[in-house]
């Protein structure tokens, strides 16, 4: 398929009987990103935070992946006020939201964007069954700009790559963009991400890793001092002697390949090794403390990502349950609620999407206990028990 930006001729005609393929309006811009210059982003600098805290930090990387993958795997229930649907156009759309992604890939990308930037954007493409979008696409939040109106509410969104922009008008109905954002007390249009809250801890952790790398490059030994004892009380080296000494040290006694190599000193030089200071000995603990702060900012129990020294939970299973209850399920509920409201506008009928914790293996024990308590409550009618379990009422004549 030829794009007008890349050639003067018109796009070739579609062969008879060929099926028209939908495409994201931002797809053309993504294609132009390859080979373009580096874009200057907003003062929030999501790109730098992502590069330092996700791409360049193992704790942030694992925390984001752990949450996004767990949240994307949580099954969603589609229902209205009367029934729960096993088959529905919304479920079909989410099962294969676009030709390049399945349900898990789309939601993992969406949750990842929210965790890294505080904002998630879904684009509706084309028209499918019963007025629903034919495709759903996740747009990168660092490329999206909000266009506020006179009343302060967004009237449009602009998606830009390499100096080119696509504008999504939000004045009509249904909306082409679903914007899901985390709570931010100081910003009316953008969310606050856990990565922003953990930025200081990320810097400390990265600096500690750089320090450890430098120590390894220096033969994994603390620095020492070369003391010069010249003849006749001479206390200083000549410039030539000093330059030669520095060159010899850099070439023959620094780096991992020179670890353990003996040092031959002459001309009144003496090596005085210097032991680890208390601050050096505490550096490793500082790094572990920073790692725990990063994990806590994301709501991940440190023991789930292998950080030692964490005894908040009695065991791994308890930490796993807390992870789902306090982090994963609230995130899924917020995203599912926003997505249901947006798709209801397209559908022309109200639907409800929510997480199904009964199908989460980590919560199986809690599910069994809850079902047992409700089932043994003799003062409740069957209809009240279904309501207590979050189930819709049975159709008339069934019971």
N, C-alpha and C positions, 0 to 999 in steps of 0.2 A: 504494500500500500504506500503510495507516494504522498508526502506531505507538501502543501503549497510552499512552505518555507525552504524546501530543499530543491525545488525545480520550478521551471516556468510553465511546464505543461500541466494540463488538468489530470486528475487522477483517472486511471483507466476505468472503463465501464465495467460494472459487475456482470459476470457471465449469467445467462438466463438460468433461473432455478437456484442460484447461489443464495445461501442464507446470510442475511446482513448481520455482521458482528458488531456488538456495542463496544465502545471504547471510552475510557475515562477522558474527560475534558482536560485534565492535567497531564495525561499521558504524553502529549506532544512536548510539554515542557520538560518532563523527566528525561525524554530522549535527548533534549538539547543540553542536559546537564553534563553529559560526557564531553570532556575537552574544554568546558567553559572555565572561566577564571573563578577564583574563590570569592564567594559572595559575602558581603558585610552584613551580618545579622543584627538583630535588635539588641538593646543593652542587656537584655536578659541572658544573651549569649548561650542559648541552649546547645549549640554545636560544641562549644568548648567544654561545657559541663558533661555532655555525653562522651566526648573524647577522653576527658580525664577521669570521669567517674564510672564509665561503663566500658568503653573500649580499653582504657589503660589501667583499670583497677579490678582485680579479681573478685573482691568482696562485692563491689557494686554490680559487677557483671552477673555474679551468681544470684544476688538478691533479686535483681530485675527478672532474670530468666526464670527463677524459681516461682515468683509470683505470677508472671505472665503465662507460663506454661500450665501452672495449676489452675488459674482462673479460666483459661481457654478450654480446659478439659471438663469444667463443671457443666453438667447438662442444664439446659434451659427448658422451662415449662411454658407452653403457650396456651392461654385460656382466656375466656371472657367471663361474664357474670353468671353464665348458665352452664358451661361445660369446659372440660379440658380436652384440647385437641391433640390427637396422635398424628393427624395429617392436616396440614394447613399451608397455604402459600407462603406465609412468613417462615415457617420451618423449612420449606423447600428452598427459599432464598438464602437462608443462613447456611443450609447444608452445602451449597455451592454458590457463594456470593459473586464470584467472577471467574473467568476461564483460567486465571493463573493461581487462584488460591481456593483452598477449602475452608471449612468453618474454623478449624484449629489455627491455620495460618493467619486468617483475617483477624481473629480475636487476639491472638498473641501479638500481632503488630499493633493493634489498637491499644491493648493494655500496656504494651511497652512504651508507646508514645505518651500515654498518660503518666506513667511512672517516671519517665525521663524529663518531661517538659511540663507536666501538669495539665496538658490539653490533648484531646483526641478528636480527630475530624474524620467523619465518614461522608463520602460523596455518593449521591444517588445518580445513576446513569441509566438513561433510557426508561422505557415503560414496559413492565411485565404483566403478570397475571393480576387481575383485579385492582389495577392502578398502582401496584407496588413497583419499586424500581426493578429494572431488569438485572442490574448489577450493583454491588456495593464495593467501594474502594476506600482504603485508609490513606489519608493524605498526611504528609510529614508536617508536623506542627511548626517546625522552625522555618518553613517556607510560607506559612499562612499569616496573613495580616487582617486584623479586624478593621472594618470601616464603620465607625459609629455615626449615627444620625444626629439630628438636632436634639433629640430627647436623650441621647446617650446610649440607646440600644443599637445593636449592630443592624445596619441596613444592607450590608454586603460583606463578603469575604474576598480577599485577593490572594491568589496562590501564585507565587513568583519563583522563577528559576532562571538564573543567568540573564537578568534584565528583562525578561518577558513575563507577562502576567495574564492570568485568567481570572475574571471577575464572576463571582457567584452572587446573584441578586437575591436578597432575603425578603424583599417587599411583598412578593406574591405568596401563593400557597399551592401545593406543599413546598416546604423548604428543600432546596437542593443539598444543603449541608446540615449534618447533625454535629453540633459542637458539644462535647462532653468535657467538663473541666472540674478540677479539684477546687476545694475551697481556698481562696486567697483573700485575706483580710484587707490587703492594700491595693488590690487591682480589680477593676470592674469587669474586665474582659478576658483575663487569662488566669489560669489556675497556678497554684503553688505545688511544685513537684517535691517528692522526697529527696531527689538528688540535689535540689537547691538547699534544703534544710541540712543535708549531710555534706555540703561543700567544704566546710572547714575540716571535718574529719577525713574527707577524701584527700585534701592537701597534706594533712599530717601523715596519713598512711602512705601516700605516694612519696613523700619526702623521706620517710623511714625506709622505704624500699630502695630509693636511690642511695641512701647512706649505706645500706647493707651491700648493695652492688659495688659501691666505691671501696668498701672494706675488703670485699673479695678480690677486687682488682689490685689491691695493695697487699696481696699475699695473705689476706685474712688476719693481719696483725695490726695492732695499734701503732701509731707513728712513734718514732723515737727521735733522738737528737744526736747529731754528729758534733762532737766537741773537738775544737782545734787547740792543741797545746804547742804553740810555736817555740822555737828556740829563742833564748834571751828575752823571754817575756813577751814575745810577739803574739798578739791576740787576734789578728785578722788575716784573712786570705787575700791574695792579690786578685784583681778581677779575672785574670786568666785562670788562676787556680779554682776560683769559685765556679766559673762557667764549666770547667772540666769536671768538677765534682758533681754538679747538677746533671750534666750529660751522662756521666757514668751511672748515676743512680737511676735515671729514667730508662736507660737502655738495658741495664743488666740486673737491676734489683727491684723493679716494679712490675706489676702484672702477674696474672695467675701462672703463666708459663715459667716465671722466675721464682715461684714459691719455694722456700727452703734453700735457695742458692746462697752459699757462704759469701761473706763480704770481706774483701782484703783491703785493709786500710793502711796507709803509709803517711809519712811526713807529719807525724804528730797528731793524726786524726784518731779519735776514740768514739765508739758507738755506745750510747747510753739509751737502752730501751725504756720506753715509758708504758706503764701498765694502764689498764682500763680505768677511767675515772668512774665515779658513781653514776654520773649522767650517761656514760656509755653503757654501763651495765643495765640501766633502766630503759634504754632505747627500745629494746624488744617489747617490754611491757607497754610502752607508749604506743607502739604499733598495734598491739592486740587491743588496747583500749579504743584506738581509733576505729579498728575493724568492728568492734562491738557497737560503737556509735553509728556507723554506717548501717549495720544490720538493723538496729533499733529504729533508725529513721524510716526504713522501709517496712517495718513491722514484721521482720523475719527473726524468729528465735535464733540467737547465734549458734546454738548447737546444731541446727539444721544445716549450716554451711561450714561446719567443722572448726569453729572458733573455740579454742580451749579456754578453760577457766570460767565457764558459764554454768551456774547451778540454779538458775531461776526455776526451772521445771524439774520435777522428780525423775522423769525419764523421757526418752525420745518420743514415745507415743503421745504423752501429754503435751509436749511442745508442738507436735504435728497437729493435734486437735486445736490448740490455741492459735496456730498459724492460720488454719482454715476459718475458725470462728471470728478472729479479730482482724484479719487482713484480707484473705481471699474472698470470702462471702460478701463482706460489705462492698468491696470493689465490684464484684459481679452484679450485685443488686443495683448499685448506682448506674452502671453502664446499661444493664438490661432495662431498667426503668426509663432511661432517656431514649434508648433505641425503640422501645415499645411505643412511647408517645409520638416519636417521629414517624414511625411506620404506620401508626394509626391514622395520622394525617394523610398519608398517601393512600391508605386502604379505604378511608371513609367510614371506618367502624373502629370502635375502641377495643383494643386487645391488651392483654397483660403478659409480659415476659418476666420471669423471675427464676432465680437459681433453684435447683432441686437438690437440697442437701441430703436427701434420702439416698441418692445414688453416689455419694462421695464415700469411698471406702474408709477414709480416716475418721469419719463421723458415724460409722456403723454402730458402735456401741451406744452412743448417745441416741441414735435413732431407735434402736431396740428398746431402750429404757423408756423413751417418750411414748412409743406405741403401746408398751405394756401399761403405763400409767393411764393413758387415755382409754385403753380397752377395758381396764378393770374399774373404771369410774361408772358405777351402776346408776348414778343420779343423772347421767347424760343420756339423751336420746341418740339414736344412730345419726341423725342429721347434725346434732351438736358435736358428736365425735368427729364427723367428717370436717366440720368447720374448724375444730380445734387442730386437726392435722393439716389444714390448709387445702382441703379438697373441695371442689365445687359440689353443690347438691346433686343428688341423683335425679334423673328425669322422672316425671310423674309416672306412676305405675311400677317403678322399680324400687326395691328396698330390701 
